[in-house]
Amino acid sequence: MQYTEPLTRDLLLVGGGHAHALVLKMWGMRGLAGARVTVVDRGPTTPYTGMLPGFIAGHYTRDEIEIDLHRLCRFAGARLIVGSVTSIDPNARRVALNGGRVLDYDVMSVNVGIHSAMPDLPGFSEFAVPAKPLGAFASAWQTYLDQVEAGVSQPQATVIGGGIAGIELALAMTHALRARTPHPKVTLIEASSQIAAHAPASRRGLGEVLEGSGVQVITGTTATRINRDTIELNDGRRIPSTFTVGAAGAHAHRWLQGADLPLTDDGFIRVGPELRITEHNDIFAVGDCAHLTHAPRAKAGVFSVRAAPVLYRNLRAALSGRPMRKFQPQKSYLKLVSLGGKAALAEKWGIAFASPLLWRLKDRIDRKFIAQLSDLPDMPLPKPPRVMALDDGALRQPLCSGCGGKIAPTALNGALSQLEPVSRTDVVLGPGDDAAIIANGGANLVLTSDHLRAFTEDPATFTRIAALHALGDIWAMGAQPQSVLVNLTLPRMSVPLQQRTMAEIMKAAEDVFTAAGAAIVGGHSSLGLEMSVGFSLTGVLDGAPISTAGARVGDALVLTRAIGTGTIFAADMKGLVSGSDMHALLTLLAQPQDSAARILRQANAMTDVTGFGLAGHLSAICKASKVGAVLDLGALPLHANARRLAEAGIRSTIWEENRRAAPVQGGDGPRKALLHDPQTAGGLLASIDPSQAPKVVHDLRKAGHDAAIIGHVVDTRHAKDMKRKRTDPTAIEHADECLITVCC
């Protein structure tokens, strides 16, 4: 993102609860200049509480109940960090995350909800799952249903906790299991003498529904131990249970107790009418993790949703020095309780009744809430000047990030071709390959440099991937990384934010390069409109380098990583990629490929697939080796959704120039389009002796790489004959007699 105003304050949102999700939506509509927003949550998506029973019952899919934090953060111009907070230091204004990462803030808001884990109950951690956090429970339930349907598990489930949440879950689980097996057994255990409910009318109505659904209700009893297939009760009974859920009460997260924060006796954050802590007026808290000292209320999602507009205004006020507003929650609200099937019970003012019509009302309310967080408006692009120089319109598309933001290969190659031939004798290999080779005192050094335009607002994740991307040139030539210079541009920001951002960047870079065996020896930095990070590296060659010039006729072509990142990044800019898919892609790109390079040390020729796309980099091998190549488009490994997005016409900004530089004749469809897709932290492409290729691919997959044999090397005359005779329906031709034939 380009920032027109300098960044001066950090707003940290801990947790992706309902209030924070709504704040992000409002921030995207009207943000605050100079504020950098960061969200920390366990995952890129979070389930909506109100629809969870419907999901458990089978009325909704997982996608239908998910709030996509990644898309909300992109809409709001915020960065999303997937992780868990382990501690808060309010005096230093610092938060620690799992994995050792540290974040500083100026203003913070906490919306982490509650949990229902029972760690003090023997066997719970090993053989049961808490109903909250919701994401882990939803995943565990889906796995259990699949096991029941496959006959692996018995349909015997138990809910510990007879409150409204436990009752909803027991009824939903019964409904879902009955759709898969005729005689499910669901048990509800409540320590009190009767199930919990807000009013006697609700208690009677829910009791009748539980009895009619066949749920076994055990009251006045507690569980003393959870086993793999049974639960032991304090009265000596054992009940069968292959899936046990903890829903007994709302517990505060234990890491809050270690912070110097004002907490209630049961560990919830005490806040005043402005939703902030009196002792630390730069910290806010909302939702179930907070206790309203001026207006105590039961734990219910409705208060978190109603608090969101006040929280949004007060966060802006805290960052800009303006007056706060007070939050006054309503005393009474309509409670709608799911009854397993498509029916619901309503309660207000002590009156309760059930009806299928109430399910329709609840469904409409819930879907409307999800829709307002999913149907995000398109933010208008800046209007072009009324009068401007003539152009072909190609530059109107927003500039892509990662390798999609590189300059055209024809422009780069044209500029390099104008250089005088290298005359220095110590330059063994100059422009044209992955990197230069410099002779130095009897040893050969590999020298390379690369930089990227940011594709995520998280500088640590971006830096890690950019560092691995730069290392690709060193690994592709069979060298060992040695030294690194860091070159970065930060958006305009205050000195404290510069220090915080630099600390995150350097920590991420150090982690990557230290693991690779290289040392950071210095660097350069500047301020600009947006973030970019680059690295200049040297590597040491123990033996002969692997260049692009050694491919032999008959060699198998092996690719170590799927393609499609440029298309996915371009689609993400349009809001067409889910948070789960984007998180999975970034996680994959943050994995090093040094193990793949070691396995491919026997390659005859090798390169890493980056900005010029697979076709462009394969063309470079063919040109340098004076050979052709046959590709099997069907064998190409693709990143998730890359084919679908390419079929929909999504293209990176450099795609057209890549196509022109390595035009493909014949073939059709999205796989052909993805040959020209620019790759960020792409895989290694190697030309391997055909007798060794199957074992190489086996070893690569065993090491965790999505490797595949995607084609083979052919003689250029053979390839020309194939094209001339039209025996092969698909062919790509390259200048300088470099012909690549592509088979579907």
C-alpha positions in Angstrom: 0.0 0.0 0.0 1.1 3.6 -0.7 0.8 6.0 2.2 0.2 9.6 1.4 0.6 10.7 5.0 3.5 9.8 7.3 2.7 6.9 9.7 3.0 8.1 13.3 1.0 5.8 15.6 0.6 2.0 16.0 -2.9 0.6 16.7 -2.8 -3.0 17.8 -6.0 -5.1 17.8 -5.4 -8.3 19.7 -8.0 -10.9 18.6 -10.4 -11.0 15.7 -13.6 -11.0 17.7 -16.8 -9.6 16.4 -16.2 -6.1 17.7 -12.8 -5.9 16.0 -14.2 -7.3 12.8 -16.7 -4.5 12.7 -14.1 -1.9 13.6 -12.0 -3.1 10.6 -15.0 -2.7 8.3 -15.6 0.9 9.6 -11.8 1.6 9.4 -11.9 0.7 5.8 -14.7 3.1 5.1 -13.1 5.9 7.1 -9.6 5.3 8.4 -7.3 7.7 10.3 -4.4 9.2 8.5 -1.1 8.4 10.1 -2.3 5.3 12.0 -0.9 1.9 11.2 -3.3 -0.9 12.2 -2.2 -4.4 13.2 -4.4 -7.4 13.9 -3.2 -10.5 15.7 -5.4 -13.6 15.7 -5.0 -17.4 15.8 -6.1 -17.7 12.2 -6.8 -15.8 9.0 -10.6 -16.5 9.5 -12.8 -16.8 12.6 -16.2 -18.4 13.0 -19.2 -16.3 13.8 -20.6 -17.5 17.2 -24.3 -17.1 16.3 -24.0 -19.5 13.4 -21.9 -22.2 15.1 -24.8 -24.4 16.2 -26.2 -24.2 12.7 -22.9 -25.4 11.3 -22.7 -28.2 13.9 -26.2 -29.3 12.9 -25.3 -29.2 9.2 -27.4 -26.2 8.1 -24.3 -24.1 7.2 -21.0 -24.9 5.5 -17.8 -23.8 7.2 -17.3 -21.0 4.6 -20.7 -19.6 5.4 -20.0 -19.0 9.0 -16.4 -17.7 8.7 -15.4 -14.0 9.1 -12.5 -13.5 6.7 -10.0 -11.4 8.7 -7.6 -11.3 5.8 -10.0 -9.7 3.5 -11.2 -7.2 6.2 -7.6 -6.3 6.9 -6.8 -5.7 3.3 -10.0 -3.6 3.0 -8.9 -1.6 6.1 -5.2 -1.3 5.0 -4.2 -3.2 8.1 -1.7 -6.0 8.5 -2.8 -9.4 9.8 -0.4 -11.5 11.9 -1.5 -15.1 12.4 -0.3 -16.0 15.9 -1.2 -16.1 19.6 -0.4 -13.5 22.2 1.6 -15.0 25.2 2.0 -11.9 27.3 1.3 -8.1 27.5 3.6 -5.5 29.1 1.4 -2.5 29.4 4.2 -0.4 30.9 6.5 -0.9 28.0 3.5 -1.0 25.5 4.7 -4.3 24.2 3.1 -7.6 23.3 4.9 -11.0 22.9 3.6 -13.6 20.5 4.3 -17.3 20.2 7.5 -18.0 18.4 9.3 -15.1 20.1 7.9 -12.2 18.0 7.4 -8.9 19.8 5.1 -6.0 18.8 5.1 -2.5 20.2 2.0 -0.3 20.2 0.7 3.1 21.0 -2.9 2.1 21.5 -4.2 -1.4 21.9 -7.6 -3.1 22.0 -8.2 -6.6 23.3 -11.1 -8.7 21.9 -10.0 -12.3 22.4 -13.3 -13.8 23.7 -13.2 -16.6 26.2 -12.3 -20.3 26.3 -14.1 -23.3 27.8 -11.2 -25.6 28.2 -11.0 -27.6 31.5 -7.3 -28.3 32.0 -7.8 -29.3 35.6 -10.1 -32.1 34.6 -7.9 -35.3 34.2 -7.9 -36.4 30.6 -9.6 -33.4 29.1 -6.6 -32.0 27.3 -5.9 -35.4 25.7 -9.4 -36.7 24.9 -11.8 -33.7 24.8 -12.2 -30.4 22.9 -13.4 -27.1 24.3 -16.3 -25.4 22.6 -14.3 -22.2 22.6 -12.2 -21.1 20.8 -14.6 -21.9 18.0 -12.3 -22.6 15.2 -10.6 -25.6 16.7 -13.9 -27.0 17.9 -15.5 -26.6 14.4 -12.6 -28.5 12.8 -12.6 -31.3 15.4 -16.4 -31.8 15.0 -16.1 -32.1 11.2 -13.4 -34.7 11.6 -15.5 -36.6 14.0 -18.5 -36.6 11.7 -16.4 -38.0 8.9 -15.2 -40.8 11.2 -18.7 -41.6 12.3 -19.8 -41.8 8.6 -16.9 -44.0 7.8 -17.7 -46.3 10.7 -14.4 -45.5 12.5 -16.1 -43.9 15.6 -19.3 -44.7 17.4 -22.0 -42.0 17.4 -21.6 -41.3 21.2 -21.1 -37.6 22.0 -21.2 -35.7 25.3 -21.4 -32.1 26.2 -20.1 -31.0 29.6 -22.1 -27.9 30.7 -25.8 -27.5 30.6 -26.0 -23.7 29.9 -27.5 -22.2 26.8 -24.3 -22.9 24.8 -24.2 -26.5 25.9 -27.8 -27.1 25.2 -27.5 -25.6 21.6 -24.5 -27.8 20.9 -26.2 -31.0 22.3 -29.2 -30.5 20.1 -27.2 -29.6 17.0 -24.9 -32.6 17.5 -27.9 -34.9 17.8 -29.4 -33.5 14.6 -26.2 -33.9 12.7 -25.5 -37.5 13.9 -29.1 -38.6 13.3 -28.6 -37.7 9.6 -25.7 -40.2 9.5 -26.8 -43.0 11.8 -30.2 -44.1 13.1 -29.4 -44.3 16.8 -27.0 -41.6 18.0 -26.4 -41.1 21.7 -25.8 -37.6 22.9 -25.4 -36.8 26.6 -25.6 -33.4 28.4 -23.9 -33.2 31.8 -24.7 -30.3 34.2 -23.3 -29.9 37.7 -26.3 -28.0 38.9 -29.6 -29.6 39.8 -31.2 -28.4 36.6 -30.2 -27.1 33.2 -29.3 -23.4 33.1 -31.6 -20.8 31.4 -32.3 -17.2 31.8 -36.0 -17.7 32.7 -38.2 -20.6 34.0 -40.2 -20.6 30.8 -37.0 -21.1 28.7 -35.9 -23.9 31.1 -39.1 -25.7 30.7 -39.2 -25.3 26.9 -35.6 -26.4 26.4 -36.1 -29.3 28.7 -39.0 -30.5 26.6 -36.9 -30.1 23.4 -34.0 -32.0 24.8 -36.2 -34.9 25.9 -38.0 -35.0 22.6 -34.7 -35.1 20.7 -33.4 -38.0 22.7 -30.6 -36.2 24.5 -29.8 -37.8 27.8 -29.6 -35.1 30.5 -27.6 -35.8 33.6 -27.9 -33.0 36.3 -26.3 -32.7 39.7 -23.2 -34.6 38.6 -19.7 -33.7 37.5 -17.2 -35.4 35.4 -14.1 -36.6 37.2 -12.0 -38.0 34.3 -12.2 -38.1 30.6 -11.0 -41.3 28.9 -10.6 -42.0 25.2 -14.1 -43.6 24.9 -15.7 -43.0 28.3 -16.4 -40.3 30.9 -16.2 -41.1 34.6 -18.7 -39.3 36.9 -18.4 -38.4 40.6 -21.2 -40.8 41.4 -19.2 -43.7 40.0 -20.9 -44.1 36.7 -19.2 -44.4 33.4 -20.9 -43.2 30.2 -19.6 -44.0 26.7 -18.4 -41.0 24.8 -16.2 -40.9 21.6 -16.5 -37.1 21.3 -16.5 -35.0 24.4 -17.0 -31.2 24.4 -16.4 -28.8 27.2 -19.0 -26.0 27.4 -19.1 -25.5 31.2 -18.7 -21.8 31.8 -16.7 -18.9 30.4 -13.0 -18.8 31.4 -10.6 -15.9 30.8 -7.4 -16.6 28.9 -4.6 -17.4 31.4 -2.0 -15.2 29.7 -4.0 -12.2 30.8 -3.3 -13.0 34.4 0.4 -12.5 33.9 -0.1 -8.9 32.7 -0.2 -5.9 34.9 -3.8 -5.3 34.1 -6.8 -4.7 36.4 -8.7 -8.0 36.4 -11.8 -9.4 38.1 -11.5 -12.3 40.5 -12.1 -14.7 37.6 -9.6 -13.0 35.3 -11.6 -10.7 33.0 -10.3 -7.2 32.1 -12.0 -4.4 34.0 -13.0 -1.5 31.7 -15.0 1.7 32.2 -17.7 3.3 30.1 -15.2 4.4 27.5 -14.2 0.7 27.1 -10.7 1.4 28.2 -8.7 0.6 31.3 -8.5 3.4 33.8 -5.0 2.5 35.0 -3.7 2.3 31.3 -5.7 4.7 29.2 -4.1 3.4 26.0 -5.6 -0.1 26.4 -9.2 -1.0 25.5 -11.1 -4.3 25.9 -14.4 -5.5 24.5 -16.4 -8.6 24.2 -16.5 -11.6 26.5 -12.9 -11.0 27.7 -13.9 -7.6 29.2 -16.0 -6.8 32.3 -18.0 -3.5 32.2 -17.5 -2.1 35.7 -20.2 0.6 35.2 -22.8 -1.8 33.7 -22.0 -5.5 34.4 -23.7 -7.9 31.9 -23.7 -11.6 31.1 -21.3 -12.9 28.4 -23.2 -12.5 25.1 -22.1 -11.6 21.6 -24.8 -8.9 21.3 -22.9 -6.6 23.6 -19.7 -7.0 21.6 -21.5 -6.1 18.4 -23.2 -3.1 20.0 -19.9 -1.9 21.5 -18.2 -1.8 18.1 -19.2 1.7 16.9 -18.2 3.2 20.3 -14.9 1.3 20.2 -14.2 2.5 16.7 -14.8 6.2 17.6 -12.8 5.9 20.8 -9.8 4.3 19.2 -9.7 7.1 16.7 -10.0 9.6 19.5 -7.2 7.9 21.5 -4.9 8.1 18.5 -5.8 11.7 17.6 -6.3 13.3 21.0 -10.0 13.8 20.8 -12.9 13.3 23.3 -14.2 9.8 24.0 -17.8 8.5 23.9 -19.4 6.3 26.6 -20.9 2.8 26.0 -24.1 2.0 27.7 -25.3 -1.6 27.0 -29.0 -2.3 26.8 -30.5 -4.1 29.8 -32.7 -6.5 27.9 -32.4 -8.1 24.5 -34.0 -10.8 22.4 -32.4 -14.2 22.9 -32.7 -16.7 20.1 -31.7 -20.3 20.9 -31.1 -22.9 18.1 -33.0 -26.2 18.7 -31.0 -28.5 16.4 -33.3 -28.7 13.5 -34.5 -25.5 11.7 -36.4 -24.2 14.7 -35.5 -21.8 17.5 -36.7 -20.7 20.9 -37.1 -17.0 21.6 -36.9 -15.4 25.1 -37.4 -11.8 26.2 -38.9 -10.3 29.4 -39.2 -13.8 30.9 -41.5 -15.0 28.0 -40.3 -17.9 25.8 -41.7 -19.8 22.9 -40.4 -21.9 20.1 -41.2 -22.1 16.4 -39.7 -22.8 13.0 -40.5 -19.2 12.1 -38.0 -18.1 14.7 -35.3 -20.1 13.0 -36.0 -18.1 9.8 -35.7 -14.9 11.8 -32.5 -16.0 13.4 -31.1 -17.2 10.1 -31.9 -13.8 8.5 -30.2 -11.9 11.3 -27.1 -14.1 11.3 -26.7 -14.0 7.5 -27.1 -10.2 7.5 -24.3 -9.9 10.1 -22.0 -12.1 8.0 -22.9 -10.2 4.8 -21.9 -6.9 6.2 -18.4 -8.2 6.9 -18.2 -10.1 3.6 -19.8 -7.8 1.0 -17.1 -5.1 1.1 -17.5 -2.2 -1.2 -14.9 -1.5 -4.0 -12.8 1.4 -2.9 -12.6 3.9 -5.8 -9.3 4.4 -7.5 -7.9 7.9 -7.8 -9.3 9.7 -10.8 -6.8 10.3 -13.6 -5.9 13.8 -14.6 -8.4 15.4 -17.0 -5.6 15.9 -19.6 -2.6 13.6 -19.9 -0.1 12.2 -22.4 -1.3 9.5 -24.8 -0.9 5.9 -23.7 -2.3 2.5 -24.6 -4.2 2.1 -21.3 -2.1 -0.9 -20.2 -0.7 1.1 -17.2 -4.2 1.7 -15.8 -4.1 -1.6 -13.9 -3.0 -1.2 -10.3 0.6 -2.4 -10.1 1.0 -5.9 -8.7 3.2 -6.8 -5.9 6.0 -9.3 -5.5 7.5 -10.4 -8.8 4.4 -9.0 -10.5 5.8 -5.6 -10.0 9.0 -6.2 -11.9 9.8 -4.4 -15.1 9.3 -6.1 -18.5 11.8 -8.8 -19.4 12.3 -7.2 -22.9 13.2 -3.9 -21.2 15.7 -5.6 -18.9 17.3 -7.8 -21.5 17.4 -5.0 -24.0 19.3 -2.8 -21.5 21.7 -5.6 -20.6 22.4 -6.3 -24.3 23.7 -2.8 -24.7 26.4 -3.2 -22.2 30.0 -3.8 -23.4 31.2 -7.3 -23.0 32.8 -8.1 -19.6 36.6 -7.6 -20.0 37.7 -8.4 -16.4 39.3 -11.9 -16.2 38.0 -12.4 -12.7 34.4 -12.2 -13.8 33.8 -15.8 -14.8 30.1 -15.5 -15.6 28.4 -12.2 -16.2 24.9 -11.0 -17.2 22.5 -13.6 -18.5 22.5 -16.3 -15.8 20.9 -16.4 -12.4 23.9 -14.7 -10.8 27.5 -13.6 -11.6 30.5 -15.7 -10.7 33.5 -13.9 -9.5 37.0 -15.5 -9.2 38.5 -14.6 -5.9 41.9 -16.0 -4.7 41.3 -19.4 -6.2 37.7 -19.6 -5.0 34.6 -18.8 -7.0 32.0 -16.5 -5.5 28.4 -16.2 -6.7 27.0 -12.6 -6.6 23.3 -11.8 -6.9 20.8 -9.1 -5.9 17.0 -9.1 -5.8 14.3 -7.0 -4.3 10.5 -7.1 -4.1 7.5 -4.7 -3.8 5.6 -5.6 -0.6 2.7 -8.1 -1.1 1.6 -8.1 2.5 1.3 -5.4 5.1 3.2 -7.6 7.6 6.9 -6.6 7.2 8.2 -9.8 9.0 6.3 -12.2 6.7 7.2 -10.1 3.6 10.9 -10.0 4.6 11.1 -13.7 5.2 9.7 -14.5 1.8 11.8 -11.9 0.1 14.9 -13.3 1.7 14.1 -16.8 0.5 13.3 -15.4 -2.9 16.8 -13.8 -3.1 18.5 -17.0 -1.9 17.0 -18.8 -4.9 19.7 -17.6 -7.2 22.4 -18.8 -4.9 20.8 -22.2 -4.4 20.1 -22.6 -8.1 23.8 -22.3 -8.9 24.8 -24.9 -6.3 26.5 -22.4 -4.0 26.5 -22.0 -0.2 25.1 -18.6 1.0 27.9 -16.4 2.5 27.1 -12.7 3.1 24.1 -10.4 2.8 23.5 -6.7 2.3 20.0 -5.5 3.1 18.4 -2.8 0.9 15.0 -1.5 2.0 12.6 1.3 1.5 10.0 2.1 4.2 7.0 4.3 3.8 7.3 7.6 5.5 6.8 7.1 9.2 7.9 8.6 12.5 11.3 7.6 14.0 9.7 5.3 16.7 7.7 3.4 13.9 10.9 3.3 11.8 12.7 1.6 14.7 9.8 -0.9 15.3 9.6 -1.8 11.7 13.3 -2.1 11.2 13.5 -4.4 14.2 10.8 -6.7 12.7 12.5 -6.7 9.3 16.0 -7.4 10.6 14.8 -10.1 13.0 13.0 -11.9 10.2 16.0 -11.5 7.8 18.5 -12.7 10.4 16.4 -15.8 11.1 16.3 -16.8 7.4 20.0 -16.0 6.6 21.4 -17.5 9.8 19.5 -20.7 9.1 21.0 -20.7 5.5 24.5 -20.2 6.8 24.9 -16.6 5.7 25.8 -13.4 7.7 24.2 -10.0 7.3 27.1 -7.6 7.0 25.3 -4.3 6.4 22.8 -2.5 4.1 21.1 0.6 3.1 17.7 2.1 3.8 15.5 5.0 2.6 12.0 6.4 2.9 9.5 6.3 0.1 5.8 5.9 -0.8 5.7 2.2 -0.1 7.7 -0.7 1.3 10.2 -2.7 -0.7 12.9 -5.1 0.6 15.9 -6.4 -1.3 19.1 -8.3 -0.6 22.5 -8.5 -2.3 24.1 -11.8 -1.6 27.4 -13.7 -2.1 27.7 -17.4 -2.1 30.7 -19.8 -2.1 31.1 -22.5 -4.8 32.7 -25.7 -3.5 32.9 -27.1 -7.1 31.7 -26.3 -10.5 28.6 -24.0 -10.7 25.3 -25.2 -12.0 24.4 -22.8 -14.8 21.6 -22.6 -17.3 23.9 -23.9 -20.1 24.2 -27.6 -19.2 20.9 -29.1 -20.2 21.3 -32.2 -22.4 18.9 -33.8 -24.9 16.8 -36.5 -23.1 17.1 -34.8 -19.7 14.0 -34.7 -17.5 12.7 -31.3 -16.4 12.0 -31.2 -12.6 10.1 -28.4 -10.9 10.2 -28.2 -7.1 7.3 -25.9 -6.4 3.8 -25.1 -7.8 3.3 -22.0 -9.9 0.6 -19.3 -9.8 1.7 -16.8 -7.2 1.5 -13.8 -9.5 -2.1 -14.6 -10.4 -3.1 -15.2 -6.8 -1.4 -11.9 -5.6 -3.3 -10.1 -8.4 -6.6 -11.7 -7.4 -5.9 -10.8 -3.7 -5.6 -7.2 -4.7 -9.2 -7.5 -6.0 -10.4 -9.2 -2.8 -10.9 -12.6 -4.6 -8.8 -14.7 -2.4 -9.9 -16.1 1.0 -7.9 -15.6 4.1 -7.3 -19.3 4.5 -6.0 -19.7 1.0 -3.7 -16.6 1.3 -2.4 -17.7 4.6 -1.6 -21.2 3.2 0.2 -19.7 0.3 2.3 -17.3 2.4 3.2 -20.1 4.8 4.4 -22.2 1.9 6.4 -19.4 0.3 8.1 -18.9 3.7 9.6 -22.4 3.6 13.3 -22.5 2.5 14.4 -24.6 -0.5 18.0 -25.4 0.6 17.1 -29.0 1.0 15.8 -29.1 -2.6 19.0 -27.5 -3.8 21.1 -30.2 -2.1 19.0 -32.9 -3.7 19.4 -31.2 -7.1 23.2 -30.8 -6.9 23.5 -33.4 -9.6 21.5 -31.3 -12.1 23.0 -30.6 -15.5 21.3 -27.2 -15.6 19.2 -25.3 -13.1 17.4 -22.0 -12.5 14.8 -20.6 -10.0 11.5 -19.7 -11.5 10.7 -16.1 -10.6 9.6 -12.9 -12.4 9.8 -14.1 -16.0 7.5 -17.1 -15.3 8.1 -20.8 -16.1 8.2 -20.3 -19.8 10.6 -17.4 -19.6 13.1 -19.2 -17.3 12.8 -22.4 -19.3 13.5 -20.4 -22.4 16.7 -19.1 -20.8 17.9 -22.7 -20.2 17.0 -23.7 -23.7 18.8 -20.7 -25.2 21.9 -21.1 -23.1 22.0 -24.9 -23.7 21.0 -24.7 -27.4 18.2 -27.3 -26.9 14.5 -27.4 -27.0 12.0 -28.7 -24.4 8.7 -30.6 -24.3 6.4 -29.8 -21.4 3.4 -31.7 -20.2 1.0 -29.0 -19.1 -1.1 -31.6 -17.2 1.8 -32.4 -15.0 2.4 -28.8 -13.9 1.9 -28.4 -10.1 -0.4 -25.4 -9.4 -1.0 -23.5 -6.3 -4.6 -23.8 -4.9 -7.1 -21.8 -6.9 -4.5 -20.6 -9.4 -6.2 -22.5 -12.3 -9.6 -21.1 -11.4 -8.3 -17.5 -11.1 -6.4 -17.8 -14.4 -9.5 -19.2 -16.1 -11.4 -16.2 -14.8 -8.9 -13.9 -16.6 -6.9 -12.7 -13.7 -3.4 -11.7 -14.8 -0.5 -10.0 -13.1 0.7 -6.7 -14.5 3.9 -8.2 -16.0 2.1 -11.2 -17.5 1.6 -9.8 -21.0 5.3 -8.8 -21.3 6.3 -12.3 -20.1 4.1 -13.8 -22.8 5.7 -11.6 -25.5 9.2 -12.5 -24.4 8.4 -16.3 -24.6 5.4 -16.6 -26.8 3.6 -20.0 -26.7 2.2 -21.4 -30.0 -0.6 -23.9 -29.6 -2.0 -25.2 -26.4 -4.8 -23.4 -24.6 -6.5 -22.8 -21.3 -5.5 -21.6 -17.9 -2.4 -23.9 -17.6 -0.9 -22.3 -20.7 -1.6 -18.8 -19.2 0.1 -19.8 -16.0 3.4 -20.6 -17.9 3.9 -16.8 -18.1 2.8 -16.1 -14.5 5.6 -14.3 -12.5 6.6 -16.3 -9.4 7.6 -14.9 -6.1 9.9 -17.3 -4.2 9.2 -19.8 -6.9 10.6 -23.3 -7.3 13.8 -24.6 -8.7 13.7 -25.8 -12.3 16.3 -28.5 -13.1 17.4 -30.5 -16.1 18.2 -34.0 -14.7 19.5 -37.2 -16.2 16.4 -39.2 -17.0 17.6 -42.3 -15.2 17.9 -40.3 -11.9 14.8 -38.2 -12.2 12.2 -40.5 -10.5 14.4 -40.9 -7.5 15.2 -37.2 -7.4 11.4 -36.4 -7.4 10.9 -39.1 -4.7 13.6 -37.5 -2.5 12.2 -34.0 -3.1 8.7 -35.0 -2.1 10.0 -36.8 1.0 11.7 -33.6 2.0 8.4 -31.7 1.7 8.6 -30.2 -1.8 5.7 -30.4 -4.3 8.0 -31.6 -7.0 7.1 -33.1 -10.4 8.6 -34.1 -13.7 7.0 -31.6 -16.1 8.7 -32.5 -19.4 12.0 -33.3 -21.1 14.7 -31.8 -23.2 14.8 -32.3 -26.9 17.1 -31.5 -29.8 16.2 -28.2 -31.4 16.1 -29.8 -34.9 13.6 -32.4 -33.6 11.5 -29.7 -32.1 11.5 -27.7 -35.4 10.5 -30.8 -37.3 7.6 -31.3 -34.8 6.4 -27.8 -35.4 6.9 -27.9 -39.2 5.0 -31.2 -39.6 2.4 -30.1 -37.0 2.6 -33.5 -35.4 2.5 -31.8 -32.0 -0.5 -29.5 -31.6 1.2 -27.2 -29.1 4.5 -25.3 -29.5 6.3 -22.2 -28.2 9.1 -20.7 -30.1 11.9 -18.5 -28.8 14.3 -16.2 -30.6 17.9 -17.3 -31.4 16.6 -20.8 -32.5 15.4 -21.6 -29.0 12.3 -23.7 -29.6 10.2 -25.1 -26.7 7.5 -27.5 -27.6 4.7 -27.9 -25.1 2.5 -31.0 -25.0 -1.0 -31.0 -23.4 
